[in-house]
Structures are given as C-alpha cells and as structure tokens.
Amino acid sequence: MTVPQEQRKAALAELLCHAYEYGVGLDELRTEDPKRAAEHESAAAYLLGKLEQAPFNEKRAAFRRGYDRGRDNAQKATAEHMAELEAALAELRQDRDPEGLRARIADLEYVLAGYMRRAHDPGHLVTRLALAQRELAELKGVQPSDSTGRHPSV
C-alpha cells in the first residue's frame, strides 16, 4: 500500500470507529479494546478496496451500456440500409424488366430443370414438360430446340 492509501485507510477506520463507538476515537479504542479496533481497521481496509473499485465498475458498466446501445443502433441502421438497397434493386429490376418476364423465365427454367431430374413418370411429366418448354420458348422468343437451359441474367 502506498502512503496516501495508508492515510485513507486510517482516516476511514477513524470515521468508522467514531460512528460505531459513539464518538470514541481509534487510538482510545486501541487501549480499551484492541480486538474491536482491529475490526474497524479491517473493515476500513475492505471498504477502501470496494470504494476504489467503484469508479472502475461504474466505467465498465457505462461502457457496456454504450456498447450495447451502439450495437443495437448499428443493427437498426444496417437493416434500414439493406431495406433501402433491396427496394432500389427491385426498382432497377422493374425498370429493366417491366412485365416481370425475366422472373417468369427463371421460374420456368427452374421447373424445367426439376422435371428433367424427376423423369420417372414419363406420361404425366412429359406433358407438363412440353408445356413448360413451349411457354419458356414463347417468353424467350426462340424455338424449344434453341433454348439453352441456363439461368438468365437478372
């Protein structure tokens, strides 16, 4: 312990002694009841440590509150930004493809690819496949034999 800390401990022990012993000082109590005086000194040392830690704990708690608030605000700002970007992207897609043909083509190509994988019921699936191929070809403006089957750029 440093000298100022020793002085603070002694002052706190004196204050505790005056409060709990009805005005009797620590020096007087040492002569009358050394065990009780030692208890006051022990309590002063314990309390001094707690009092010194209080500002650190308060700073830590304040930092944690600020950090949590900042994290929450960042998450909200990110969500708002993402919503704005998604809206702008949807608007751009709408401008490039006003009737939604690209999305319809992508859906049909997805269906077509799925039917190609599950061709174990040829009767029903082949009919649906032919319909999907025809609709896809009409949307693309090409014949079914010219379609590539690749996902269109959106």
Steps between C-alpha positions, in 0.01 A plus 500: 500500500615847427521767766190690384308174501619430857383846599163443334465166678584660835253785441227255402571281805482810720169598340357150549616495859335837575177386333473159666656574839302818571777754458788296638816539290704215361801572722283490812330181383840334441580543869156384621415225249780417252294226334216741421749758366650232273150422372451866406836505322414180316162639397667822384747304284215298347281804436791698357555229240132499410491880477804501273340238275169688474614749232654218294181294522289803412722573198472139390121505539474832312720362221286185478180707481649721228635202310163322510317814387751553218467138386120527499511826305745347250270202449203731441698716258621191314147364474372835370786519250432146381130582454594809296741298285246223443237758402743667260591162352134409453442836330797446268377154411154638435647768273700241304218249487167681545279198435697261721596278209847427635358371827245290310773358275714416804201328664428298189865399463501390862187291438650360182819401680294335774296301249812388324630354827173323584418335171399161644126560423529573129129527416396784727836671532578502128175683430573759766857524377389570147264772625775659707743485206245662268422779744869556563574513128218748445631725774853482364385544143686192380414147398522224765803348329688832534454540877815458704352412838731742679376741767446845341683803628266702715 
